[in-house]
Amino acid sequence: MEVFNDLMERAGFDTIDQLAADSGLSVRTIFNCRHKLTSPNRSTVKLLAQSLLVHPEEVTLALSARQ
């Protein structure tokens, strides 16, 4: 989760709410992905990557990183 938080911080997001509003995803979807309650699908990764201004692979790695 720390790696994902770093991506959020670099992109200027302080909260999941802000990221959700920018990406068009629900807060619940982002929370579930961050806490490994669900695996994100390709479209979720793409939307997160666009908002975080990174390549989708970075999002996948951040979400799969050990806490």
C-alpha positions in Angstrom: 0.0 0.0 0.0 2.9 2.3 0.7 4.1 2.2 -3.0 0.6 3.1 -4.1 0.5 6.0 -1.6 3.7 7.2 -3.1 2.2 7.2 -6.6 -0.8 9.1 -5.2 1.4 11.7 -3.5 3.6 12.3 -6.6 0.4 12.9 -8.6 -0.9 15.4 -6.1 -3.6 13.3 -4.4 -4.0 13.5 -0.7 -7.0 11.2 -0.4 -8.7 8.3 -2.1 -11.7 10.6 -2.5 -9.7 12.9 -4.7 -8.3 10.1 -6.8 -11.8 8.6 -7.2 -13.2 11.9 -8.4 -10.4 12.3 -10.9 -10.4 8.8 -12.2 -14.1 8.2 -12.3 -13.7 5.1 -10.1 -15.6 4.6 -6.8 -13.8 5.1 -3.5 -14.8 1.5 -2.7 -13.1 0.1 -5.9 -9.9 1.9 -5.1 -10.0 0.9 -1.4 -10.6 -2.7 -2.3 -7.7 -2.7 -4.8 -5.3 -1.0 -2.3 -6.2 -3.5 0.4 -6.0 -6.5 -1.9 -9.7 -7.3 -1.3 -10.1 -7.6 -5.1 -7.9 -7.6 -8.1 -8.3 -4.7 -10.4 -9.3 -5.3 -14.0 -7.5 -3.8 -16.9 -9.8 -0.8 -17.2 -9.4 0.0 -13.5 -5.7 -0.1 -13.9 -5.8 2.1 -17.0 -8.0 4.7 -15.3 -5.8 4.8 -12.2 -2.7 5.1 -14.4 -4.2 8.0 -16.3 -5.0 9.9 -13.0 -1.7 9.0 -11.4 0.3 10.0 -14.6 2.1 6.7 -14.7 2.3 3.6 -17.0 -0.4 1.0 -16.1 2.4 -1.4 -15.2 3.5 0.9 -12.4 -0.1 0.7 -11.0 -0.1 -3.0 -11.2 3.2 -3.3 -9.4 2.2 -0.8 -6.7 -1.1 -2.7 -6.0 0.7 -6.0 -5.8 3.6 -4.8 -3.6 3.9 -6.2 -0.2 2.8 -4.0 2.6 
